[in-house]
């Protein structure tokens, strides 16, 4: 579990495709030097440092850096076997086929064997994308969501990943997105049967027998207003002609990262620090 999850956090592609760099890339010894690295330089240097087992330096080029910096020597020693497993999958030569940069996001394309079977010598190759973000003037491997988790959990970041916390959190987020979408549909059915008037969550739960069996079971599970570590509230306007669904994680960055808002126009979500979002909260994303 640990090795797979680490690999997925360390790169934007599967662990069997890990690569290293040629020995010509610079090693950043200060933030100023690191800020001069291009996305491709950053990827190359990161993998070389990993292969050289210079883990603390390597993670200066990764969004998980804050977590590694806050780890105790004992925590680092416990994690070292997992890092060494990653190194075992890194070939000695790196080939890149280009990079794309859009604002503060970049992708570096690394050439990897099409057949990642250990010990094989495949003739075919393919390209694997490695995502990066620009943070404080430097390119870092990874994404902003992972960076936020590393900042939030510090030295416990990798321990929580080993325990499956982040896998469960992602599963919760997916489930809540589906649930909020379903609640909008339930409200539409409820209104059609009640002269265009919408209901609060307690009202939907109380009248769950008016729905088909599977929906009734779903509503019964929401009687407490909580599910999968999230609280759910449905507010209706005074005339009951409109409604809004609010969902927030009880423990931000443990039970979930996203807060949800939904009404008749659709579902919106955002990582908002565990606070409730509104329809027009800046930075909202629309759930497709």
Secondary structure as GFF3:
##gff-version 3
##sequence-region A 1 288
A	DSSP	alpha_helix	2	10	.	.	.	ID=ss1
A	DSSP	three_ten_helix	15	17	.	.	.	ID=ss2
A	DSSP	alpha_helix	31	35	.	.	.	ID=ss3
A	DSSP	alpha_helix	39	51	.	.	.	ID=ss4
A	DSSP	alpha_helix	55	58	.	.	.	ID=ss5
A	DSSP	three_ten_helix	59	61	.	.	.	ID=ss6
A	DSSP	alpha_helix	65	69	.	.	.	ID=ss7
A	DSSP	alpha_helix	73	87	.	.	.	ID=ss8
A	DSSP	beta_strand	96	102	.	.	.	ID=ss9
A	DSSP	beta_strand	105	113	.	.	.	ID=ss10
A	DSSP	beta_strand	125	135	.	.	.	ID=ss11
A	DSSP	beta_strand	138	141	.	.	.	ID=ss12
A	DSSP	alpha_helix	144	153	.	.	.	ID=ss13
A	DSSP	three_ten_helix	154	156	.	.	.	ID=ss14
A	DSSP	alpha_helix	157	162	.	.	.	ID=ss15
A	DSSP	alpha_helix	165	192	.	.	.	ID=ss16
A	DSSP	alpha_helix	201	206	.	.	.	ID=ss17
A	DSSP	three_ten_helix	208	210	.	.	.	ID=ss18
A	DSSP	alpha_helix	213	220	.	.	.	ID=ss19
A	DSSP	beta_strand	226	227	.	.	.	ID=ss20
A	DSSP	beta_strand	230	236	.	.	.	ID=ss21
A	DSSP	beta_strand	243	249	.	.	.	ID=ss22
A	DSSP	beta_strand	258	263	.	.	.	ID=ss23
A	DSSP	beta_strand	266	271	.	.	.	ID=ss24
A	DSSP	beta_strand	285	286	.	.	.	ID=ss25
###
